[in-house]
């Protein structure tokens, strides 16, 4: 499917935020999905992922959460630099920015009936879950290796009772950032809360397995399976 891409800008409390949009060519209406980037920022990889969603008939919008910072991306080799960028963001600002982007997306004529979901990667997976607990316009949630547990009160899982959207949570067995115990805590919490969710853990792969821009982390088989599950889930939940 042919794809059209462009940039849009919305005003936020922290200043203008640019967003990358990819949509099917020809005005074909489909579901809309907010794409939330990793700690590395709005990289070429995330732009490519947005285009891939558009090729599936989904309108994708990827906001730049580091829009107020002088440096807005970090190389995949510079994890420390990426973490330094991420640490400058506050959860409330992230939710405000993403909610503004979601409103923009839902109002687009290409998005059928305003049906919108969210897909996040790494820190974006955490943000996606957090957004879904605070914004009922999120009608489907996909989180790729998002760290949503923790001892701090702000851990997104602590707001799991407010989650209304069905969730697909994708994890890696050898994730050095998210332990098997943390994944089980997520499972136990959402089960106790009677939420609509599915957890998939991929064996023998590590954090970042979906990112083909990181040869040291990427796993083609796991990425392909996760992609198919994601697209099927979004169509099932956003279109019935």
C-alpha positions in Angstrom: 0.0 0.0 0.0 1.4 3.4 -1.0 2.0 5.8 1.9 1.9 9.6 2.3 4.0 11.3 5.0 4.2 14.8 6.4 5.0 16.7 9.5 2.5 18.5 11.8 3.0 20.8 14.8 0.8 21.4 17.8 1.2 23.8 20.7 1.9 22.3 24.1 2.6 23.9 27.5 6.3 23.4 26.7 6.2 24.9 23.3 5.5 23.7 19.8 5.8 19.9 19.3 6.4 18.4 15.9 4.9 15.1 14.9 5.5 12.7 12.0 2.5 11.4 10.3 2.3 8.4 7.9 -1.0 7.4 6.3 -2.3 5.3 3.4 -2.4 7.1 0.1 -5.7 8.0 -1.5 -7.6 9.1 1.6 -8.4 5.5 2.7 -9.9 5.7 6.2 -8.4 3.4 8.8 -7.8 3.3 12.5 -5.3 5.8 14.0 -2.4 4.8 16.2 -0.1 7.1 18.3 3.5 5.8 18.0 5.6 6.6 21.1 9.4 6.6 20.7 12.1 5.0 22.8 14.5 6.9 25.1 16.6 7.6 22.0 14.0 10.1 20.7 12.2 10.4 17.4 14.8 8.4 15.4 14.7 7.3 11.7 13.7 3.9 13.0 10.5 5.2 14.6 9.7 7.1 11.4 10.2 3.9 9.5 7.9 2.0 11.9 5.3 4.7 11.4 5.4 4.2 7.6 5.1 0.4 8.1 1.9 0.9 10.0 0.6 3.1 7.2 1.4 0.4 4.7 -1.0 -1.8 6.8 -3.8 0.8 6.4 -3.3 2.4 9.8 -2.8 6.2 10.2 0.3 6.6 12.4 1.4 9.7 14.3 4.7 9.9 16.1 5.2 12.9 18.4 8.6 14.2 19.4 8.6 14.1 23.2 12.0 15.8 23.4 10.7 18.9 21.6 11.6 21.3 24.3 15.2 20.1 24.7 18.2 21.4 22.8 19.2 17.8 21.9 16.4 15.7 20.7 17.9 12.3 19.7 20.7 10.1 20.9 22.5 7.4 18.9 21.6 3.9 19.7 25.1 3.4 20.9 24.8 6.1 23.5 22.5 4.7 26.1 23.7 7.0 28.8 23.0 10.0 26.6 19.6 8.8 25.8 18.8 8.3 29.5 20.0 11.8 30.2 17.4 13.1 27.7 14.7 11.0 29.1 15.4 12.1 32.7 14.5 15.7 31.7 10.9 14.8 31.1 8.1 14.7 33.7 5.2 12.3 33.6 2.6 15.0 33.6 4.2 16.8 30.7 4.4 13.5 28.8 0.8 12.8 29.3 -0.2 16.3 28.3 1.9 16.2 25.1 0.6 12.7 24.2 -3.0 13.6 24.9 -2.7 16.6 22.6 -1.2 14.4 19.9 -4.0 11.9 20.4 -6.7 14.6 20.0 -5.0 15.8 16.8 -4.9 12.2 15.5 -8.5 11.4 16.4 -9.7 14.5 14.6 -8.1 13.6 11.3 -10.5 12.8 8.5 -8.4 9.7 7.6 -9.0 8.1 11.0 -12.2 6.2 10.8 -14.7 7.3 13.4 -11.9 8.8 15.6 -10.8 5.3 16.6 -7.4 5.6 18.2 -4.9 3.4 19.9 -1.3 3.7 21.1 1.9 1.7 20.5 5.0 2.4 22.5 8.6 1.0 22.5 10.9 0.8 25.5 10.3 4.0 27.6 7.5 4.6 25.1 5.9 1.4 26.2 5.8 2.7 29.7 4.4 6.0 28.4 1.8 4.1 26.4 0.5 2.3 29.4 0.6 5.4 31.5 -1.4 7.3 28.9 -4.0 4.6 28.7 -4.6 4.8 32.4 -5.2 8.6 32.2 -6.9 9.1 28.8 -10.1 7.1 27.9 -9.6 8.0 24.2 -7.0 5.3 24.1 -9.0 2.4 22.8 -6.2 -0.1 22.3 -2.7 -0.3 23.9 0.4 -2.1 22.7 3.5 -1.9 24.9 6.9 -3.3 23.7 9.1 -4.1 26.7 7.8 -1.1 28.7 8.9 -1.0 32.3 5.7 -0.3 34.1 6.4 -1.8 37.6 8.6 -0.4 40.4 8.6 0.5 44.0 7.9 4.2 43.4 4.2 5.4 43.6 4.5 6.7 40.1 5.0 3.3 38.6 2.3 3.0 35.9 1.1 -0.4 37.1 -0.1 1.2 40.3 -2.8 3.0 38.2 -3.8 -0.3 36.5 -7.3 0.0 38.0 -7.9 3.0 35.7 -6.9 1.1 32.5 -9.9 0.8 30.2 -8.3 -0.1 26.9 -7.5 -3.7 26.0 -3.7 -4.3 26.2 -1.1 -6.3 24.4 2.1 -6.4 26.4 5.2 -7.8 24.7 8.3 -8.8 26.7 11.7 -10.4 26.2 12.8 -13.4 28.2 16.4 -12.1 28.5 15.5 -8.5 29.1 18.2 -7.0 31.4 15.9 -4.1 32.4 12.6 -6.0 33.0 12.8 -9.2 35.1 10.5 -12.2 34.8 9.2 -11.3 38.3 8.2 -7.9 37.1 6.3 -9.4 34.2 4.5 -11.7 36.6 3.6 -8.8 38.8 2.0 -7.1 35.8 0.1 -10.3 35.0 -1.0 -10.8 38.5 -2.1 -7.2 38.9 -4.1 -7.0 35.7 -5.7 -10.4 36.3 -6.7 -9.3 39.8 -8.2 -6.2 38.4 -10.1 -8.2 35.7 -8.5 -6.3 32.8 -8.6 -7.3 29.2 -5.0 -8.0 28.4 -2.5 -10.5 26.8 1.1 -10.9 27.7 3.6 -12.4 25.3 7.2 -13.2 26.3 9.6 -14.1 23.6 12.2 -16.7 24.6 16.0 -16.2 24.1 15.8 -12.5 23.1 16.6 -9.3 24.9 15.4 -5.8 25.3 15.0 -4.0 22.0 14.4 -7.1 20.0 12.0 -5.2 17.6 14.5 -2.5 16.7 16.3 -3.4 13.4 18.5 -0.4 13.8 20.2 -2.2 16.7 21.9 -5.3 15.3 23.1 -6.3 18.8 19.4 -6.5 20.0 17.3 -7.2 17.0 15.7 -10.6 16.5 14.0 -11.0 13.2 11.7 -13.9 14.2 10.5 -12.3 17.4 10.1 -8.9 15.6 8.0 -10.4 12.8 5.7 -12.3 15.2 5.3 -9.2 17.4 4.5 -7.1 14.3 1.8 -9.5 13.2 0.3 -9.7 16.6 0.3 -5.9 16.9 -1.4 -5.3 13.6 -4.0 -8.0 14.2 -4.7 -6.7 17.7 -5.1 -3.1 16.5 -7.6 -4.1 13.7 -9.5 -6.4 16.1 -9.8 -3.8 18.8 -10.2 -0.6 16.8 -12.4 -1.9 14.1 -14.1 -5.0 15.5 
